[in-house]
């Protein structure tokens, strides 16, 4: 049995190894010379984060729409309303602490990638041991999608981190039966959707995994009540934030809804799922497998 001190040392050593490895990879690829031209949306993400920082520092409390329009006249890459807002809030906080440079922007993505790898490592180390955790985490960091995303200023890695945390909370909630894990699943899912809208695929993946693994017990009154409450809150808050930040308006969706329009509005949801990346399917598959593993893990530790 590993002592608390040994566990802490393992976490610290793993964090140093993972964060150092990601930083080494980024600098080996010359991120300090990046002009944010690796993908067309990079510059828009950078300028929008800076715009939010400048608003908080110089015009907080004034009309944000007017400020963004004025900013757009000087820096036409501002894209508030086109994408969900959370990534820009994280960017603004990061820039406020470390300064506004392209290097700092890409270091933010590197830190997010390393944090996702550390979460994965700690989970696997607890269930499977150190050797499996090291191998799997190294494989994760070596995936072409992960390596490319680490060099681009995009919200994908942040959404991926929140998606992973949501999947892990779902596994714990279903196996351990504690209400706090269902709350965590709803919270991480909502945060992921407000980072990148295709993370709404989590709602479909979760239902599919629960239906396949739980069978008839899924329709038990208590579980159905929890699932319905979590899903309802996630969808309601996400749509409220999307409407308030102009995302729905920028997609030309009317802002008022009646029952007769419900069928037409279903088109609002389909782009979310079409935008799901292969990585999200991999995370969902991992979560399904982990539920099976967690059943044995919980049973063996009782």
Secondary structure, DSSP 4 states (H G I P E B T S, - for coil): ---HHHHHHHHHHHHHHHHHHHHHHHHHTTGGG--S-SSTTHHHHHHHHHHHHHHHHH-TTS-HHHHHHHHHHH-TT--BTTB-SHHHHHHHHHHHHH-S-HHHHHHHHHHHHHHHHHHHHHHHHHHH-HHHHHHHHHHHHHSHHHHHHHTS--SHHHHHHHHHHHHHHHHHHHHH--HHHHHHHHHHHHHHHTT-GGGGHHHHHHHHHHHHHHGGGGGSHHHHHHHHHHHHHHHHHHHHHHHHTTHHHHTT--S---GGGHHHHTHHHHHHHHT--HHHHHHHHHHHHHHHHHHHHHHHT-
